[in-house]
Amino acid sequence: MYKKLLKLEQEVFKFYSKELEPEGIITKWVAKIKQKREEMLDQIGNLINPPSHLRVRSRFRKF
């Protein structure tokens, strides 16, 4: 499906006589989605296993 979208993108740019960037719009879009997914997974990971400096300490602990 990805290859079909890339081919369609090339054909659309060719039809409108526009220059297509070497990466292409769809490739940038997919990379952006992957980056957002990785950031979201990092945030979820930090919620499950927070870094040591962000862990909540017990109120009952004394020094």
C-alpha positions as CSV (number, residue, x, y, z in Angstrom):
1,M,0.0,0.0,0.0
2,Y,2.9,2.4,0.9
3,K,4.4,1.9,-2.6
4,K,1.1,2.5,-4.2
5,L,0.7,5.8,-2.3
6,L,4.2,6.9,-3.3
7,K,3.4,6.1,-7.0
8,L,0.1,8.0,-6.8
9,E,1.9,11.0,-5.2
10,Q,4.4,11.0,-8.1
11,E,1.6,10.8,-10.7
12,V,-0.3,13.7,-9.1
13,F,2.8,15.9,-9.0
14,K,3.5,15.0,-12.6
15,F,-0.1,15.8,-13.6
16,Y,0.1,19.2,-12.1
17,S,3.6,19.8,-13.5
18,K,5.0,20.4,-10.0
19,E,8.4,19.4,-8.7
20,L,8.3,16.6,-6.1
21,E,10.8,16.9,-3.3
22,P,13.2,13.9,-3.2
23,E,11.6,12.6,0.0
24,G,8.1,13.2,-1.0
25,I,5.2,14.4,1.1
26,I,4.0,11.0,2.1
27,T,7.4,9.9,3.3
28,K,7.6,13.0,5.5
29,W,4.1,12.3,6.8
30,V,4.9,8.7,7.7
31,A,8.1,9.7,9.4
32,K,6.2,12.3,11.4
33,I,3.6,9.8,12.5
34,K,6.4,7.3,13.6
35,Q,8.1,10.1,15.6
36,K,4.9,11.0,17.4
37,R,4.2,7.3,18.1
38,E,7.7,6.9,19.6
39,E,7.2,10.0,21.8
40,M,3.9,8.7,23.0
41,L,5.4,5.3,23.9
42,D,8.2,7.1,25.8
43,Q,5.6,9.0,27.7
44,I,3.7,5.9,28.5
45,G,7.0,4.2,29.5
46,N,7.7,7.0,31.9
47,L,4.3,6.7,33.5
48,I,4.8,3.0,34.1
49,N,8.4,3.3,35.2
50,P,9.1,6.9,36.1
51,P,12.7,8.1,36.3
52,S,14.1,7.9,39.8
53,H,14.2,11.7,40.3
54,L,10.4,11.8,39.6
55,R,9.2,9.1,41.9
56,V,6.9,10.0,44.7
57,R,8.3,9.6,48.1
58,S,6.3,8.4,51.1
59,R,5.0,11.1,53.4
60,F,5.8,9.0,56.3
61,R,9.5,8.7,55.5
62,K,11.8,10.8,57.6
63,F,15.1,11.8,56.1
